[in-house]
């Protein structure tokens, strides 16, 4: 709708991708950026931003939306999914985001650990296996490094909060 409002003609429109008939004017571009921001969207029009977004999506999908994290190295998995050399992807990601792909992965794995702990369906050993940690202690060390808390303290803290809410 935003494209049509601005008189921007396109050949195809898919989730996250638009194939334009002709190039936008700079005024149309600027107006599109403003209009998209109003509805909570962002225009990614440079190749690096698009690639960074694809890297993030592959990682998030891999960690949050699959039953088990792939057993291959993350670098191999990401490289194969995006059909780019991992070193190239890694350098662009670090330059643009200011953190490494590995740090981004660890952060999301810890977020997933917290989710799984809150569901209380799996114990820490099962969670470490599901997220492809070498051991429970490795998971615990990363968890503490990122959150400042041990997994057991985090779980107890959530349990205490839930109990307090139930008693109110």
One Martini backbone bead per residue (centre of mass of N, CA, C, O) as a GRO file, in nm:
protein
  168
    1UNK     BB    1   0.057   0.063  -0.020
    2UNK     BB    2   0.297   0.258   0.001
    3UNK     BB    3   0.385   0.236  -0.291
    4UNK     BB    4   0.120   0.335  -0.419
    5UNK     BB    5   0.102   0.613  -0.278
    6UNK     BB    6   0.394   0.694  -0.423
    7UNK     BB    7   0.407   0.571  -0.722
    8UNK     BB    8   0.534   0.279  -0.702
    9UNK     BB    9   0.642   0.050  -0.930
   10UNK     BB   10   0.584  -0.310  -0.945
   11UNK     BB   11   0.631  -0.652  -1.012
   12UNK     BB   12   0.704  -0.760  -0.714
   13UNK     BB   13   0.580  -0.913  -0.396
   14UNK     BB   14   0.750  -1.004  -0.104
   15UNK     BB   15   0.873  -1.103   0.172
   16UNK     BB   16   1.108  -0.843   0.194
   17UNK     BB   17   1.049  -0.806  -0.130
   18UNK     BB   18   1.122  -0.586  -0.416
   19UNK     BB   19   1.033  -0.540  -0.764
   20UNK     BB   20   1.114  -0.291  -0.965
   21UNK     BB   21   1.054  -0.123  -1.255
   22UNK     BB   22   1.173   0.141  -1.131
   23UNK     BB   23   1.339   0.378  -1.006
   24UNK     BB   24   1.365   0.567  -0.744
   25UNK     BB   25   1.339   0.846  -0.607
   26UNK     BB   26   1.462   1.024  -0.349
   27UNK     BB   27   1.184   1.112  -0.246
   28UNK     BB   28   1.052   0.833  -0.238
   29UNK     BB   29   1.253   0.704  -0.051
   30UNK     BB   30   1.216   0.895   0.193
   31UNK     BB   31   0.909   0.846   0.225
   32UNK     BB   32   0.923   0.542   0.264
   33UNK     BB   33   1.090   0.541   0.520
   34UNK     BB   34   0.887   0.701   0.692
   35UNK     BB   35   0.631   0.520   0.647
   36UNK     BB   36   0.755   0.256   0.758
   37UNK     BB   37   0.822   0.358   1.043
   38UNK     BB   38   0.523   0.412   1.130
   39UNK     BB   39   0.478   0.072   1.097
   40UNK     BB   40   0.760  -0.076   1.191
   41UNK     BB   41   0.954  -0.043   0.946
   42UNK     BB   42   1.234  -0.131   0.723
   43UNK     BB   43   1.469  -0.018   0.491
   44UNK     BB   44   1.657  -0.243   0.286
   45UNK     BB   45   1.903  -0.114   0.040
   46UNK     BB   46   2.154  -0.269   0.123
   47UNK     BB   47   2.344  -0.548   0.097
   48UNK     BB   48   2.448  -0.565   0.388
   49UNK     BB   49   2.178  -0.547   0.540
   50UNK     BB   50   2.051  -0.792   0.407
   51UNK     BB   51   2.267  -0.997   0.498
   52UNK     BB   52   2.243  -0.954   0.800
   53UNK     BB   53   1.945  -1.035   0.814
   54UNK     BB   54   1.991  -1.326   0.714
   55UNK     BB   55   2.178  -1.418   0.936
   56UNK     BB   56   1.986  -1.369   1.172
   57UNK     BB   57   1.757  -1.554   1.069
   58UNK     BB   58   1.914  -1.820   1.068
   59UNK     BB   59   1.983  -1.821   1.368
   60UNK     BB   60   1.700  -1.795   1.488
   61UNK     BB   61   1.584  -2.043   1.353
   62UNK     BB   62   1.791  -2.250   1.461
   63UNK     BB   63   1.732  -2.190   1.775
   64UNK     BB   64   1.402  -2.129   1.801
   65UNK     BB   65   1.267  -2.331   1.540
   66UNK     BB   66   1.414  -2.591   1.633
   67UNK     BB   67   1.452  -2.880   1.797
   68UNK     BB   68   1.754  -2.900   1.682
   69UNK     BB   69   2.061  -2.825   1.666
   70UNK     BB   70   2.291  -2.847   1.457
   71UNK     BB   71   2.584  -3.057   1.434
   72UNK     BB   72   2.715  -2.859   1.283
   73UNK     BB   73   2.880  -2.607   1.221
   74UNK     BB   74   2.778  -2.289   1.207
   75UNK     BB   75   2.948  -2.197   0.971
   76UNK     BB   76   2.846  -2.412   0.774
   77UNK     BB   77   2.544  -2.362   0.794
   78UNK     BB   78   2.540  -2.061   0.712
   79UNK     BB   79   2.695  -2.088   0.447
   80UNK     BB   80   2.493  -2.285   0.311
   81UNK     BB   81   2.229  -2.117   0.339
   82UNK     BB   82   2.374  -1.846   0.186
   83UNK     BB   83   2.610  -1.893  -0.018
   84UNK     BB   84   2.872  -1.818   0.162
   85UNK     BB   85   3.148  -1.723   0.295
   86UNK     BB   86   3.214  -1.707   0.625
   87UNK     BB   87   3.428  -1.485   0.641
   88UNK     BB   88   3.260  -1.276   0.496
   89UNK     BB   89   3.019  -1.277   0.691
   90UNK     BB   90   3.178  -1.216   0.950
   91UNK     BB   91   3.299  -0.942   0.868
   92UNK     BB   92   3.036  -0.792   0.812
   93UNK     BB   93   2.898  -0.835   1.081
   94UNK     BB   94   3.115  -0.702   1.262
   95UNK     BB   95   3.122  -0.424   1.125
   96UNK     BB   96   2.813  -0.357   1.166
   97UNK     BB   97   2.743  -0.477   1.475
   98UNK     BB   98   3.012  -0.521   1.680
   99UNK     BB   99   2.983  -0.835   1.654
  100UNK     BB  100   2.987  -1.158   1.650
  101UNK     BB  101   2.837  -1.435   1.550
  102UNK     BB  102   2.899  -1.596   1.805
  103UNK     BB  103   2.773  -1.393   2.005
  104UNK     BB  104   2.490  -1.405   1.883
  105UNK     BB  105   2.448  -1.705   1.932
  106UNK     BB  106   2.486  -1.712   2.237
  107UNK     BB  107   2.261  -1.521   2.311
  108UNK     BB  108   2.032  -1.701   2.181
  109UNK     BB  109   2.086  -1.955   2.343
  110UNK     BB  110   2.025  -1.830   2.621
  111UNK     BB  111   1.737  -1.749   2.556
  112UNK     BB  112   1.647  -2.043   2.505
  113UNK     BB  113   1.713  -2.153   2.780
  114UNK     BB  114   1.516  -1.975   2.933
  115UNK     BB  115   1.263  -2.076   2.797
  116UNK     BB  116   1.295  -2.381   2.867
  117UNK     BB  117   1.299  -2.335   3.174
  118UNK     BB  118   1.012  -2.206   3.196
  119UNK     BB  119   0.855  -2.459   3.089
  120UNK     BB  120   0.958  -2.719   3.255
  121UNK     BB  121   1.025  -2.991   3.057
  122UNK     BB  122   1.337  -2.958   3.092
  123UNK     BB  123   1.640  -3.029   3.166
  124UNK     BB  124   1.964  -2.927   3.149
  125UNK     BB  125   2.065  -3.170   2.990
  126UNK     BB  126   1.852  -3.154   2.762
  127UNK     BB  127   1.917  -2.866   2.677
  128UNK     BB  128   2.216  -2.910   2.606
  129UNK     BB  129   2.156  -3.114   2.385
  130UNK     BB  130   1.960  -2.948   2.205
  131UNK     BB  131   2.199  -2.704   2.187
  132UNK     BB  132   2.488  -2.840   2.154
  133UNK     BB  133   2.638  -2.895   2.408
  134UNK     BB  134   2.908  -3.050   2.558
  135UNK     BB  135   2.786  -2.945   2.842
  136UNK     BB  136   2.649  -2.833   3.129
  137UNK     BB  137   2.889  -2.656   3.216
  138UNK     BB  138   2.904  -2.490   2.959
  139UNK     BB  139   2.626  -2.371   2.979
  140UNK     BB  140   2.656  -2.246   3.263
  141UNK     BB  141   2.891  -2.057   3.194
  142UNK     BB  142   2.745  -1.896   2.973
  143UNK     BB  143   2.505  -1.806   3.138
  144UNK     BB  144   2.668  -1.646   3.352
  145UNK     BB  145   2.816  -1.456   3.156
  146UNK     BB  146   2.546  -1.324   3.043
  147UNK     BB  147   2.352  -1.294   3.321
  148UNK     BB  148   2.499  -1.351   3.621
  149UNK     BB  149   2.366  -1.638   3.641
  150UNK     BB  150   2.256  -1.922   3.737
  151UNK     BB  151   2.035  -2.148   3.638
  152UNK     BB  152   1.919  -2.215   3.921
  153UNK     BB  153   1.870  -1.923   4.011
  154UNK     BB  154   1.684  -1.843   3.782
  155UNK     BB  155   1.466  -2.055   3.839
  156UNK     BB  156   1.409  -1.971   4.133
  157UNK     BB  157   1.331  -1.680   4.074
  158UNK     BB  158   1.084  -1.752   3.898
  159UNK     BB  159   0.936  -1.917   4.110
  160UNK     BB  160   0.905  -1.690   4.320
  161UNK     BB  161   0.743  -1.499   4.138
  162UNK     BB  162   0.505  -1.688   4.083
  163UNK     BB  163   0.419  -1.728   4.377
  164UNK     BB  164   0.361  -1.428   4.438
  165UNK     BB  165   0.138  -1.398   4.218
  166UNK     BB  166  -0.051  -1.624   4.335
  167UNK     BB  167  -0.080  -1.468   4.631
  168UNK     BB  168  -0.231  -1.194   4.524
   0.00000   0.00000   0.00000
